[in-house]
Amino acid sequence: MAEENKKENPASDKEMSFMDHLSELRIRIIRALIGVCLGLLICLIFTDPLVNFILILPAKKVGLELQNLRPFGQLYLYFQVGLIGGIILSLPNLFYQFWKFISPALKVSERKYVTSIVAFSSLCFISGIVFAYFVMLPMTLSVVAKFGNPYVKNQFAIDEYMSIILSIMLTSGLVFELPMISFFLTKLGILKPQYMRKYRRHSIVIIMFLAAILTPGTDPVSQLILAIPLVILYEISIIVSKFSVKKTENT
């Protein structure tokens, strides 16, 4: 069986030297940066609709007034939006380059799943961004808009506003990568589904605690809205970890 694998991909079983790893890393970083630059150019072309119809829309819905306090504040804002948008747009390429870099550490039979892993990783991150935009941001901004003395007008500097919403969206995207993180840690032998099932109750308590901290409001409904997806992600992570263990055992 080993001879067949070598015939199918003789280079895959060849041990890479330290310099080979550095060369491969350089190639992957360059290709990742090219993808980000292309995404940046595309997003800069559509920066106006991105800012006016997507990023500023949550503020408009809750009646927040935004203002620019720096001479080149909006120029910096447009570039920031273009850069982060370019990174998000090039996510499939970024994930692909990452998994191709670590693919020599995978078995030959596991490398055929790289495309599926890239697609699932991208879907998880985008799902986190969508969840943040439609669920977390409206809750956060509605609290911010109504909080405080009624005689003091709440006005946000545009750069601070963008920093808040972009950080929430990116953080949510990273949190939604929990299933892929569990897959990766299981492959490394650090995580096992038995442990995740054993400490399920402890994890749910931690999730509820994090939801209470991250939710801007004090009402339990808002906390549950945030906690339920995290619990679902934890359960999906157990399934993914179990699947990863089975694939490892079968190969």
N, C-alpha and C positions, 0 to 999 in steps of 0.2 A: 504493500500500500504506500509506503514511504517512497519507493522507487517511482510509483506512478505520479505522486505529487511532485517529485523532482523533475519528471519529464514534462509535467504540465507547466511548471513554473520553476525552472532550475535556479533562477536568480533569487527566488524567495527564500530558499534554504541557505543561501550564502551569508555568512555572518559579516555584518557591516563593521568597519573599523570606526574609530572615533572621528577621524577626518571625513569619512563617508557620511556619518550622521550630521556633522556640521554643514557639509555641502548640501545634503538633502534639506536640512533646516533652512538654509539660505534660499534655496529654490522655492520652498513652500512659502516663506515670508514674502519673497518678491512677488509671487503669484497672488498671494492674499492682498498685498498692497495695490497691485494692479487692479484687482477687483474693486477695492475700496475707492480708488481714484475714478474708475469708470462710474461707480455708483454716485460718487460726489458730483461728477459732471452732470449726470442725469438729474439729480436732485436740485442742483443749482439752477437748472433750466426751469424747473417747476417749483421753485422756492415760494413764489407768491401764493399760488393755491395751497401749498403745504402750510404756510403760516396763516393765511387768512381764513381758509375753509376747514382746517383740521386742528391746528394747534391753538389758535385763539378762540375757536368756537366754544370750548368748555367755559371760558371766562365770560363770554357773551351770554351764555345760557343762565348763569347765576348773577349776572349784573355787575361783575367786577370791572373796574376801569383800570386800564394799563397805560403806563407812561414811560417815555424814554428819557433817561437822566444823563446820558453820555453823548458827546458829539458824534461819535461813530458807533453808537450802541446798536442801531438797527443793522448797520453793515456787518458788525461782528455777529449779531443774531442770525442773519441770513447765512453766513458762513458756517456757524455752529449747527444750524438746522440742516444745511446741506451735508456737512461732514457726518453727523449722526445718522441722517437719512441714508447716506451712502454706505455706512457700515451695516445698517439694517438691510438695505437692498442687496448687499453682497454677502449676506449671512450664509446662503447655501455654499458659496465658494469658500468662505472662511472655514466652515465646518468640514467641507470636503478636503481642504488642504491640511487641516488638523488631523483628520482621520487617516489620510494618506501618509502623513508623517509617522504616525504610530502603527500603521498597518504591518510593517516588518515584525512587530512584536506579536501580531495575531497569527493564528494558524491559517493555512492555505484555504481551508474550508470556510473560515470566518470572513475572509476578505471580500467574498462576494456580497456580503451584507452591507458594505460601506455605503453604497448609494442609498439603501433603505434607511440606514442610520442617519445619513445627512438629511434626508427628507424629513424624518421624524424629529430630529434636533431643530430644524428650521421651523417646523410646524409648532413645536412646543414653545419656542421663543416668540413667534408671532402670536400665538394664543395668549401668552402672558401679556404682550403689549395691548392686544385687543381687550382683554379683561381689565387691564389698568385704565384704558381710555374710556370704556363704557360703564365701568362699575366703580373703581377706586377714585378716579379723578372727580367725577360728579359729587361723590360723598365728601371728598376732601375740600373741594372749592366751595361747596355750599356751606360747610361749617365755617370756613375762613371768611366768606362774604358776610355772614350774619353775626360773627363773633365780635364782641367788644361793645364799647359805648355807642349808642345810637347817634350821638352828636359828633362822633369822629368818623370821617369818611375813610373807608378802606380802599386804598389805591396801591397797586403793585407796580414796581419797576419791571419793565418788560424782561430784563435779563434774569431777575429773580424768579419771575413767573415761569419762564422757560426752563430755568434750572430745576424748579420743583416738578413740573410735569414730565420733563425728560428723565429725571432721576427716578420718578415713580414708575414710568413705563419701562425703563431699562431694568430696574430692580425686579419688577414683576416678570419680565421676560427671563431673567436669570433664575428666579424661583421656579418658574415653569419648566426649567431644564432638569428638575429633580429626577425624573425617570431616566434621563440619559446619564446623569451623574451616578445613579445607582447601577446602571449597566456597566459603566466604566470601572467603578470601584469593585464590582463583582468580578469582572474580568481580571482585575489585579489581585483578587483573593482577599481584599480588605473587608468586603461586605458580603453577607450571606442572607438569603431570604428568611432563614430560620430566626436570625437575630431581629430582623425587622418585624416579623410576626410576634416574637416574644415581647418586644418592647413597644407594641402598637399602642397600648393604653398610655404609656409614658409619652409617646410621641404626640398623641392627641392632646394631652395636657399642655405640652410645649407649644403646639400649634395654636391652641386657644389663647395661651399667654401672649404669643407673638401677635395674634389677631387683635387682642385687646390693646397692645402697644401701638401697632401700626394703624389701627382704625382711628380716624380723627374724632369721631363722635363717641359718646359714652353709652349709647343705646345698644342692647344686645343684638338687635336685628342686623345692624351694620357689621358687628363682629362676626356673626354667623355667616353673612354674605361673603366675608373674606376667608373665614375658617373652612367652610365647606369645600371650596376648590382645593385648598391645601391638603385636606384629608383625602380627597379623591386622588390627588397627585401622589400622596404617600402610598395609597393602595395600588395605584398603577405602577409605582416604583417597585413594590413587592413582586408584582407579576413580571415586570421586566427583569428583575434580578433572578427570579426563578427560571425564566426563559433563558437567560444568559448562562446559568449553571447547567441546565439541561443540554444546551448547545456545546458547552465545554466538555461535558461528560461523554456526549455522543461522538465527539471528534477525538 
